[in-house]
Amino acid sequence: MNLPKISIIMPSLNQEKYFEESILSVINQNYPNIEFIIIDGGSDNTNILKIIKKYKDKIDYFISEKDNGLYHAYNKGILKATGEYIGCIASDDTYGKNSLLMIGKFLLNNPEVDLVYGIGTRITKSNKIINFMGDFEFDKEKYLKYSPTIPAQSTFFRKECLAYIGLFDTSLKFGGDTDLWKRFAKYNLNIVHIDKQIGKWRIYNETLTYNPELKWDRFWEAIKVYHRFNKNYFSRYIFNLIFHYFIYSTFRKKKWARKLYFLFQRDN
């Protein structure tokens, strides 16, 4: 079976706690045609380099130098990648068992697909399942309008498409993946969902996505990305953002807040 080559890009920066687990989730995949690239942002934690050295025979390319953030690191990896398809995963996230084999077989049988995403699993620090995301069929109009979450660690895309739509936007700190997926949609590239659990997204307050001190920054950047593709300044999506960042994030442990939040998310 001539499975397509998939390049996995993992950025890192002083992420020692989950780093080895994330690496193992890549190199233990039962996939014969994988390229593994690690882009370190100049970690000052020597244990990071020790972990990389431990698995150097399984890593195809590694560099450690200061960069300009997550999406700059991804771009550096993409420019080094030789695979037909790219997968991006953070150094505290993991792939499920045989995830790449499921993706590779799907891409082999569906060569017209430019971007495929599966179901992502939100997990705690101790790997307990919180919930799932990305379990919806792709609809271009709904996606550009409402931005339901396509989980980055469960997404794979054709590298050559980036010559047409561009790389990750390095001016963004939080929403560069959403911005890139929207460009795939805007330019009518072929985006498909598969009903398979692929990546696991670790949820904790020290991350860029969940750090409460960065709430305002995430909110305004989400607005910025939304308005690149929608000119309506008053929409259900904007209301959802306000609700999420200023009500749900404060009261999410309350049952009424969870029910109200998912009510507004239902049709997105």
C-alpha positions in Angstrom: 0.0 0.0 0.0 1.6 3.3 -1.2 0.5 5.5 1.6 1.2 9.3 1.2 4.1 10.9 3.1 2.9 12.9 6.1 5.1 15.5 7.8 4.4 16.0 11.4 5.6 19.4 12.8 5.9 19.9 16.6 7.0 23.2 18.0 8.4 23.3 21.5 9.5 25.9 24.1 10.3 24.8 27.6 7.4 22.2 27.6 9.2 19.5 29.5 6.2 18.1 31.4 4.3 16.6 28.5 7.0 16.7 25.8 8.1 13.1 25.9 4.6 11.9 25.9 3.8 14.0 22.8 6.9 12.7 21.0 6.0 9.1 21.8 2.5 9.6 20.4 4.1 10.5 17.1 6.9 7.9 16.8 4.7 5.1 18.1 2.3 5.6 15.3 1.8 2.5 13.1 2.5 4.5 9.9 5.3 3.6 7.5 5.7 7.0 5.7 6.1 9.7 8.3 8.5 12.6 8.6 8.9 14.0 12.1 10.1 17.6 12.5 10.6 19.4 15.8 11.1 23.2 15.9 12.3 24.4 19.3 12.1 28.1 20.1 15.4 28.1 22.0 14.4 26.3 25.2 16.5 27.1 28.2 15.5 23.8 29.8 18.3 21.3 29.2 15.9 18.4 29.8 14.1 19.4 26.6 17.3 18.8 24.6 18.0 15.6 26.5 14.6 14.2 25.5 15.2 15.1 21.9 18.6 13.5 22.0 17.0 10.3 23.4 14.8 10.0 20.3 17.0 11.6 17.7 17.0 8.5 15.5 13.2 8.9 15.1 13.3 12.7 14.4 14.0 13.7 10.8 14.8 17.3 11.5 15.4 19.4 14.6 16.5 22.9 15.3 16.6 25.0 18.5 16.7 28.8 18.0 14.7 31.8 19.0 11.6 32.3 16.9 8.6 34.6 16.8 6.0 32.3 18.3 3.9 29.3 17.6 2.9 30.0 14.0 6.4 31.1 13.0 7.7 27.7 14.3 5.1 25.9 12.2 6.1 27.8 9.1 9.7 27.0 9.7 8.8 23.3 9.9 6.6 23.5 6.8 9.5 25.0 4.8 11.6 22.0 5.8 8.9 19.4 5.3 9.1 17.0 2.3 5.7 15.3 2.9 2.8 15.7 0.6 0.6 16.4 3.7 1.3 18.3 6.8 0.1 17.7 10.4 0.7 20.2 13.2 0.7 19.2 16.9 1.7 21.1 20.0 4.3 19.6 22.4 1.7 19.0 25.1 -0.9 17.3 22.8 -0.9 13.8 21.5 -2.2 11.6 18.7 -4.4 8.6 19.4 -3.4 5.1 18.5 -3.2 4.5 14.7 -4.4 8.0 14.0 -2.0 8.6 11.2 -2.8 5.2 9.6 -6.5 6.2 9.6 -5.6 9.6 8.0 -3.2 8.1 5.5 -5.6 5.5 4.3 -8.3 8.1 3.9 -6.0 10.4 1.9 -4.8 7.5 -0.3 -8.4 6.6 -1.2 -9.5 10.3 -1.5 -6.6 12.0 -3.4 -8.9 15.0 -4.2 -9.0 16.1 -0.6 -6.9 19.2 0.3 -7.7 19.3 4.1 -9.1 16.6 6.3 -10.0 16.9 10.0 -11.2 14.3 12.5 -12.6 14.5 16.0 -10.4 16.0 18.7 -10.6 15.0 22.3 -10.2 17.5 25.0 -8.2 16.0 28.0 -7.0 17.1 31.4 -3.4 17.2 32.6 -3.9 13.6 33.8 -5.4 12.5 30.4 -9.0 12.3 31.5 -11.5 13.0 28.8 -13.4 16.3 29.1 -15.4 16.3 25.9 -15.0 16.1 22.1 -14.8 18.7 19.3 -14.7 18.8 15.5 -17.5 16.2 15.2 -19.4 18.0 12.5 -19.5 17.7 8.7 -17.9 20.6 7.0 -20.1 23.4 5.6 -18.2 26.3 4.0 -20.8 29.0 4.6 -21.4 28.0 8.3 -17.7 27.7 8.9 -16.9 31.2 7.5 -19.8 32.6 9.4 -19.7 30.8 12.8 -16.1 29.4 13.1 -16.9 26.1 14.8 -13.7 24.6 16.1 -11.6 22.5 13.7 -9.1 20.9 16.1 -5.5 21.6 14.9 -4.1 18.4 16.3 -6.7 16.4 14.3 -6.2 18.3 11.0 -4.0 17.4 8.0 -3.6 19.5 4.8 -1.9 19.3 1.4 1.4 21.2 1.5 1.2 22.5 -2.1 -2.0 24.4 -1.3 0.0 26.8 0.8 1.7 28.1 -2.4 -1.7 29.5 -3.3 -3.2 30.6 0.1 0.0 31.3 2.0 1.5 30.1 5.3 0.3 30.6 8.8 0.0 34.3 9.7 2.7 35.0 12.2 1.1 38.3 13.3 -1.5 36.1 15.1 -0.8 34.6 18.5 -3.8 32.4 19.1 -5.9 32.0 16.0 -3.5 31.3 13.2 -4.9 27.8 12.6 -8.4 29.1 12.3 -7.2 31.8 9.9 -5.5 29.2 7.8 -8.5 26.8 7.7 -10.7 29.8 6.7 -8.4 30.5 3.8 -8.7 26.9 2.7 -12.5 27.4 2.7 -12.5 30.9 1.1 -10.5 29.6 -1.9 -12.8 26.6 -2.3 -10.2 24.0 -1.5 -11.6 20.6 -0.7 -12.2 20.3 3.1 -13.6 17.0 4.4 -14.5 15.7 7.9 -13.9 12.1 8.9 -15.8 10.5 11.9 -12.6 9.3 13.6 -10.9 10.4 16.9 -7.5 11.6 15.9 -5.8 14.1 18.2 -5.9 14.9 22.0 -5.9 18.5 23.1 -4.6 19.0 26.7 -6.6 21.7 28.5 -5.0 23.6 31.4 -4.6 27.3 32.4 -0.9 27.6 31.5 -1.6 27.3 27.8 -2.1 30.2 25.4 -5.6 29.0 24.7 -6.8 28.9 28.3 -4.6 31.2 30.3 -7.1 33.5 32.0 -4.7 36.5 31.9 -4.8 36.4 28.1 -8.6 36.4 27.8 -8.8 39.9 26.4 -6.0 39.2 23.9 -7.8 36.0 22.6 -11.1 37.9 22.4 -9.8 40.7 20.2 -7.8 38.4 18.0 -10.9 36.2 17.5 -12.7 39.3 16.4 -9.8 40.3 14.1 -9.8 36.9 12.3 -13.6 36.8 12.0 -13.7 40.2 10.3 -11.2 39.1 7.7 -13.9 36.9 6.3 -17.1 38.6 7.5 -17.9 42.3 7.4 -20.9 42.1 9.7 -20.0 43.7 13.1 -23.2 42.4 14.8 -23.7 38.7 14.5 -24.5 35.6 16.4 -20.8 34.7 16.3 -19.8 38.0 18.0 -22.4 37.4 20.7 -21.0 33.9 21.2 -17.5 35.3 21.6 -18.8 37.8 24.2 -20.7 35.1 26.0 -17.7 32.7 25.9 -15.0 35.1 27.1 -17.0 37.2 29.6 -19.7 34.9 31.0 -19.0 31.3 30.3 -15.3 31.6 31.2 -16.3 33.0 34.6 -19.3 30.8 35.4 -18.5 27.6 33.4 -18.6 25.5 36.6 -22.3 26.4 36.9 -24.8 24.1 35.2 -26.9 27.0 33.9 -23.9 28.5 32.2 -22.9 25.3 30.5 -26.5 24.7 29.3 -26.8 28.2 27.9 -23.4 28.1 26.2 -24.1 24.8 24.4 -27.5 26.1 23.4 -25.9 28.9 21.5 -23.3 26.6 20.0 -25.8 24.0 18.8 -26.3 25.4 15.3 -22.8 26.7 14.7 
